[in-house]
């Protein structure tokens, strides 16, 4: 379960960064 949580966090963080760049640009 810990690994799943880490994967979810990484996925959310990566998506957040991508969306931030898209909206910020």
Buried (B, 14 or more C-beta within 10 A) or exposed (E): EEEEEEEEEEEEEEEEEEEEEEEEE
